[in-house]
Amino acid sequence: MMTERLTRLILSTMLLALSSLGLVAQEVVVPGEPEPPTPEKRNEVRLNLQAPIPYQAVSLEYERAVALDVGVGVMASAYFGTERANVLFFPTAGVMPYGRWYFGGRLFSMAKPNAGFFLEANSSIAYNDNLHNVHYDKSSGKWEQKIEDRRGISWGIGLGGGFKLVTRSNWSGEISCRLGRNIAKVSKWNIAYIYPAISVGYRF
């Protein structure tokens, strides 16, 4: 008899505990009050629409919001053309880690974080396989042009800026430009880098 009562007491206690856990897990919505806000989406991917046609390159970015007005990310690009027309724009392959500070979003009634104008600090790591050094030699009595093929890795630091708009459905549009100076160069003219961008993206 005692064993049966003890079993019933234990089962009743377990049912009461389980039911209380279920009540805690439920969100309490008070009539007339707004629902609790959903967590803000912090990850974003973007595609540079300007890179393919004028520069024969593809450029993708990933950015993570680490604060209300601060983001960190990385850009990766690759050149798919057959000739290297210049040494300033998109390299054969490159990555660019960066950090951004956003400001002025409220002036445009933007409720989304990390929107509006921004300033950026970045670092470019690039590989080029078809650059040239041009030398002039007069040892034979007349000037002779000699072209030296160069390939290798360059590294530099720079700044950037632009403007980003984020919609309610978490699509983004961005106009930006990054400029920097190469500390490690592949060729004599590989002294700087420029990355212009007109991008579209999505937050998740």
Secondary structure, 3 states (H helix, E strand, C coil): CHHHHHHHHHHHHHHHHHHHHHHHHCCCCCCCCCCCCCCCCCEEEEEECCCHHHHCEEEEEEEEEEECCEEEEEEEEEECCCCCCCCCCCCCEEEEEEEEEEECHHHHCCCCCCCEEEEEEEEEEEEEEEEEEEEEECCCCCCEEEEEEEEEEEEEEEEEEEEEEECCCCEEEEEEEEEEEEEECCCCCCCEEEEEEEEEEEEC
